[in-house]
Amino acid sequence: MTIKVGIAGYGLAGRYFHAPLLKGCGFEVVGVQTSNQERSQHAVADFPLTKVVATISELVELDLDLLVVASANLVHAEHAMAGINRGIPVVIDKPMGRTAKEVAEIISAAEYRNVPITTFFNRRWDSDALTIKKVLESKVLGEIHRLDSRFERFRPELNLSSWRESMSAEQGGGQLLDLQPHLISTALDWFGKSSLVTATVRSLRGGADDDSVLVLHHETGVNSYLSASAVVGAPGPRIRILGTKGALVINELDPQEALLRDGKFPENGTWTFPTTSAAFIHRGDEIEKIESVPGNYGHFYKQVEEAIMNGKPWPVSTSDALLVAQIIDQAREIGERG
């Protein structure tokens, strides 16, 4: 059985993340929803046999085994509900919803109709994320007490054509909904449940929020410092994990996003290109390069396939999606109050 998929939205997320991963993992993209003429042409060029429709109601009327919501944050909930109401399992690009209330409503509707849903926290399948799991399992760092995790860039000029940079939080814009979900979700995956200690959330360029730092305290005792900013002239390392016996430092992301943007995809769910990030153990002046685990976003969709075909667990739990949304809500409230 080939799993038939409809993709809602065919911009950055739809065309350059979900579509090539679905193709590489053996799914059949039978429908794409977009009202944009240029994106419609892109969809037909990428999948000549796919049916392009203008509305979500038309998309869910197709014979789908899976709906992938890759549209703007503003309509994530509307599009997810359309699939849920038709009994179609749904993958929702991060964030699942703009607020914890919206996420809770999506989850409640899915549970009521017994329709499985999950969210695309793809950074859990980066090389750095998988390497960290291997290092934590080895106990080589001793007892972990701090995580520094960053998505820091230097883009001092606001891009008014980007809804992520120009739309309000109510409309789904801002880095608190764009990059912090990755930082929070991976921190939860590595160190377990957490609560928000404090947060700063600011707009430095006059558009949507573009500079935030969240501090989480995990039940395991680890503190996570999560920085997402577009105005950092000297970005820090992607990851630094501090333990009683040493530190793990990973300076850069793996090349998966660049490969996907370049039209590459993991064939049969496996990359034929290198997908590792260089990783180092630091013990003061002593630095040791270690073997990294290759990243593979295809593992997300292979788990989706196993869930649909064989009843296995979905790759990201709804409880994780809700906790991420709750932390973001709390961070926004603290940031605005500050």
N, C-alpha and C positions, 0 to 999 in steps of 0.2 A: 504493500500500500504506500502510495506517495501522498504526503500531507499537502493539502491544497491551502494556500495562504492568500489573504488579502492584506495589502498594506495601505493604511490610512495616512496620507501625507507622503510627499516625495521630494522633500528638500534635503538638507544636510543629513538628518538622521535616517530618513527613509531610503535615500539613494545610496549614500556612502557608508552606512553601517549595516542596516538590516537587510537590504536587498542582496548585497554580495555574500553576506553570511548565510542567508537562506538558500541562495543558489549553491554555494559551496557545500552546504550540509545536505543537499538533496531534496529540499522542499520545492514545490511547484508554485510559483507566484502567478495566480490566475486572475487577480484583480488588483488595481491600484486606484485609490481615490485622490484626486486633485482637481481643483478648478483652475489651476494655472496652466496656460497653454504651453509654455516652454517646458514645464515639468512633465506635462502629459507626453510631449514628444520624447523627453528623456526616458520615460517609462516604456514607451513602445520601442525605442531604440535598444533598451536593455533587455526587454522581454517581449519580442515581437508577437507572441500569441496571447499576451495578457489583455484583459478588458479594462479600459480606463473609464472611470465614472466620475461624476462631479460631486456627488454627495455620499455621505456615510450610509444613508438609508439604502442607496443603490448597491453599495459595496456589500453590506451584510445580507442582501438578498441573493448574492451569488452562493454557489455550493462551496462553502468554506469549512475547513477543519480547524483553522486558526486565523485570528485577526491580530495583526500587528499595528498598534497605534504609534505612529511616528510623526504625528502632526504637531502643531504648535501647542505649548503648554495650556493655552487658553481653552482648547477644546479636548484635552485629554479625557476629562471625565465624560463629556458628551459622547465621544467616540467609543470609549470603553463601555459605557452603558448600552450603546446600540448593539455591540457584540454580545454583551451579557444577556440582554433581553431576547436575543435570537438563539441563545444557548450555545454560542461559539466561544471556545477558550480564547483568552486574550493575553497577549504580551503588550505591556505598556512601557514605552520609553520613559526613562526617568525625567522628571519626577512623576510618580503615579498621578498625583494631583497637586494643585497649587497650595492647598492647605491640608492640615490634618483632618479637618471636617470633610473635605472633598474626598480624601483618600478613604476615610472610614465609610463614607456613603458607597463608594465603589466596592469596597470589600464586603459590606453588608449585602448589597444587591447580588454580588457573586455567590455569597454563601446561601442566601435565600433561594436562589435558582440553581444551586449546586453546579455552578460553572467555574472551572479552574481559571485563575488569573495569576500573573506574575509580572515583575517589573525588570527592566533591562539595566541592572547595575553591572554593566559590562566590565568595569575596572576591576572587579573581583577576579577577572581572568587575564589581567595584565601580567607580564613577566615579574614585575616587582611584587605584586600581590601573591603570586604562587611561590616565588622565592622566599618571601617572608614566612609563609606557612611552613616551608621546609626548615627554615632557620629556627623558628619558634619550636618546632617539634624536636629539633636536635638539642635544645637547651644550651647551646654554645654561648649564648649571651648572658646566661644566668637568669636572675629574676628581673623581669622587665618592669620599668617604672615610668617610661615616657615614650610617646610617639610624636614626632613632628612630621606632618604630611601636608604637602603643598601642591597647589596649582597656581603658580605665580608667573605672570607674563608682563611684558612692557609694551602696552598699547595705549599711549597717552592721549591719542585722539579718539573721540567717541565715533562709532560707526552708526550713524543715524538710520542706515538702511537695514540694520539688524534688529529684529524685534526683541532679541535677548538683551540688547544694550539700551534700547529706547523705550520699551514698554514698562509700565508700572508693575509692581509685584502682584496687584490684583489681576492684571492681564497675563501674568505668567513670566514677566521679564526679570532680569537680574541674576547675578552669579549665585545668590543664595539658593536659587532654584536650579541653576545650571551646573555649577561645579561642586558646591558643597554636598549635594547628594552622593557624589562619588566618594568624597573624602569621608563623610559620615558612614556610608554603607561599608566601605572597606575597613574602617576602624572597628565597626561592630563585628565584622566577619573575623577579624584577627583577635580581638580582645573581649568580645562579648557585650552584653547589655551595658548601657551607660546612661548617665544623666548629664544635662548641661550645667556647667559651673558658671560660665560667663560668656559673653560674646560682644564683639563690636561689629556693626554693620553700617557701611557708609557708601555714599556716592561721591566719588572724587572728580568725576568728569561731567557731572550735571545731568546724567541720564539715570538709568536704573542702577541699583546697588552694584558696585564693582570692586569693593574691598571689604573683606570680612575675615575675622579670626574667631573661631569657636574653640572653647576649652571644654572637653568632656572628661568625666570621671567614670571609669568602668568598674563594674562590680569586682573585677579581678584585681583592682588596685592600680591599674595603669591610668595615667592621664594622657589624653590626646590633645594636641595643639594643631588645629586644622586651619590653614591659611589659603584663601582663594582671593586673588587680586589681579587686576589688569594694569596696575600702576606700580610695578616693582622693577626698578632699574637694575637691580642685582638679585635675581631670583636665587633662593636657597636651594639645597638639594631636594629632589622629589620626596625622598624618604630619609628620615633618621630615626632609628629605634635605639633607645638607651637601656642597657641592662647592667647588672652588677659585675659582669665579667667582660663587657665590651659593648661595642655599638655596631649596628648595621647601617651602612650608608649606600643609598642608591641615588645617583644624581639625575638620571633622565628617564623618561618614559620609553617603553619599547616602541618599535616602529609600526605596530599594527595599524594605527589610524592613518599613517602616511601611506602604507601599502593599500589600504582600502580606498583612500582618496585617489590613488593612482590606478584604480581599476583591478587590483589584484584581489584574490579571495582564497580562503583555505579550501583546497580541493579535497573533496570527500571528508571535509571537516578537519583537514590537517594542512598547516602551512608548509610550503616547500621553500620558504625564505627564512632566514634567521629572524627570530622574534624575541631575543633576550635583551635585558637591560644589565649593564655591568654592575656588579654588587661587591661591596667590600666590607670586611670586618675590621674595625678600628679598635686597637688597644693602646691608647695613648699614641706614641710615635710609631708604633708597629701597625702596619696596614697589610692586610691579606685579601687578595682577590679570591672570591669563591665562585663556584659554578652556579650559574643562574638557571632557573626553570623557564623554558620557552613559554611565552604568552600565547593564548589562543581563545579568542572570543567565540570561535566555533563550538567550544565546549558548552557554552550557554544553550545554543540551539540543539546540540546533540542531547542535552538533558531535557529540553522541551520535547524532542522527538520521543525519548524514552517515557516521558510522562504521558504523552498522548497515546502511544502505541502499547505500552506495557504497565501503565498505572504507577510509574515510579514518581518520586517527589519532584515538584517543579523547582527550577534552579534557585529562585529567590522567594523566601516566604513572605506572605502578606504581613506578618507581624513585624518583620524587618522594615518593610515599606512604610508601615504606619509609624514605627518608632522614628525613622528618619524624618518623616513629615512633622511629627510632634516636636522634635529637636529644632527643626527649621522654624516652626512657628514660635517657639520659645526664644530662639535667637533673634528673630525679627522684633519681637516684643521688647526684649532687653535692649536691642540696638536702637529702636525708636525712642525708648524711654531715656537711654543715655544721651 
